Amino acid sequence: MKRASTRIVRAGTTAIGGENPIVVQSMCATRTQDVEATAAQVSMLHEAGAGLVRIAVDSARDVTALAEVRARVPAANLVVDLQENYRLAEQVAPHVDKIRYNPGHLFHHEKERPVHDKVAFIAGVAERNDCALRVGVNCGSVDPAMASKFEGADPPGLAGVTAMVESALEHCHYLDGLGFSRYVVSLKDSDPRKVIEGNRRFAAARPDVPLHLGVTEAGMLPDGVIKTRIAFEQLLSQGIGDTLRVSLTLPFAEKWREVEAGRQIIADVEAGRFRSVPEFLDHGLNIISCPSCSRVENEAFIELAFKVREMAQFAKDYDITIAVMGCRVNGPGETDDADLGLWCGPVAVNLKRGGETVGAFPYDAVLERLTGELESLIARKRQLATP
């Protein structure tokens, strides 16, 4: 398989980039503070072949738990997701091999402080603690200034790609200026077309930077793997991609399937076996759901996602997107582009109609309300289609 000539970035015992094998990653679905469950899942994912295992940290208690997990599973290479608090980098860095930050989240935290200074803080912490970095840009959470600057720059179907790429390039510029080169970049979206286009553009502009591939909120099996294959097969076959994750909505005990799916896709591309179509054909019902991870605020989210898919089959012939998000990090913003969206909090589910909030409903009542919204949406589509 053709590979791009990216530089090598070390993260613990894993080497990303260059001619090294493509690294498969996954993320813990357990609550970080549940040390027993989190350590068990880290061990499971590591033994399944994950070169890096990501854990979300959002509080001082999470940091304490992270240290215990590291002590229990020393062989695993750990990545921490800083979420919305970049200052936690200083506390988590001694316990991990790589730190991931989202430029969009960095923009929102301590707005009075220049973004460059925040990046300098994270890079300094990483340097002192022998950590690599990942600049993780998501199309659904690009910072508002960048999104506004490039609004309308993309053709229909690729909206937001330019802002995503430019955000990644900007942060590469920051890190390069600081003399920090031990970083990788990811450019993700739930739409495989945007993932393909964004990574192609970035690879052309910065062929030296290793890329982490992923399709966010890919959903449940088998659809989630199909969407991911569409992006990965086209990118990997062009030499783009040094590490990857297949993000699936799965029961906690089955997170190892993400690793299995990633390894299978790599093996197929290396052998010249392609299973996807040349373009992402998104006609008909499209359900996107985020992967089960430690940010999920109520485990009922996973069961709800499966119920939504079953309920919505009567709409399978309509061009409708339903998004099911499991936490406050991805929920509010990444449901905006869906026709109907659910972002799930600790005790209630927020139902959205595009960018408009319909209301918050108990987990055992939201499905009925969603069904009604879906029926109304179909009725409107039928009315518009009637001459």
Phi, psi and omega in degrees: 000133179296141178229142176287156182269067178277160177286163182266130177240122181269136174226098186066233179269002182261136176249123182253132176099183183064223179258015179291152177303149178295130184269128176265133180242166170209179183222140179294140179259352183280164172288128187303323182288348173274086189299318182301309183292320182291317178298320179296320181287321175303314180298317180298313182292321178298315181291335178284348177115012178286120178286336177220140178236125186261141179230137178272137179230129185223004183199169179297324178294323176298321180298315179301317179295319179302317179300321179291320179297316178301319180294327183278331181232069186292339183283338183281143173271119187257140174242137176253140175260114184289345184053238189258002183238091185294335182293341177294346180308319183296326181277327185272335187305322180296346186250001185226172181253346183205145180239133177249130173232152181255117180306326179295316178292324179298323179299319187282334184272129183052064185300335181286345181264132180303141180301321180304321181293324178293318177297318179299321178297312181297315181297321178296318177297315180298318181298315183290336185249014176059044181248147169272168177236152166236126172271105186257099181263128177246134182302327183279353182223031175297144183297146187303325181295316180291318179298319180292320182300323185249019177298131180083004183280346186247152176289165177306138180093345181235021182303131177096349183294315181299316179299320179298312181295315181295325176297315178298316180296321179299316181287330172298318179299317177301310184293319178300318180296334178274357182077019180254116183245001184272065182218156173237167183231146170230143177230108190236155173202166176278349179262114181306328180297318180291324177297315180297309183295316181297316181289325176298314181297315182295316181299326178291323182280324182226072182294349181276342188268124177298144182245135172260123184263145176189147171250113184288154177046043183299329175108205185265167175286143359269352186302321183299320179289323179298312179301318182292319179301320182305316180284311187294319183297320180289322181284311181299322181292343176262007179085011183259122178124124181242342178205155185205162173220137172263110186268108185239147171276110186222154167301148185306323184287351183248019181297339178299340180295333175299317180293315179302314181296318179297315180296323180292319179297316179299314181299320180294316180295318179299327181270359180078021178262114181243132184245351184265171177268160183299327180232156178279110181262107190255036177280144180092184183297134179231113178252121176249140178214142184285159180291148175292120182218181185288352177277345181302128187266352175204121184296346176296343177305319184294314178297322180296319180301318179292323178293323178297315180299317180294315182297321190278003183297337178292347180255016189298338182267002182255145178282082184228136176248129175243127180250134178237108184249144189260002183203172181285344181288308182266337189301302187300314185278323191270005169262350185299324184275354179274155175295317176226138183223146174236122168240128197261120177265188182297321185235350182214162180247127179272119181263130183234148174244095190065229179275000183266131178276123178279320180159176177252133186227149175300154181303325183275002180238344188290330182297321179296317180293321178298319178302316178297319179296321180293318178298320179294321179296317178297319179299320179294320179295320178296320180296319179292330182279345181281125182299000000 
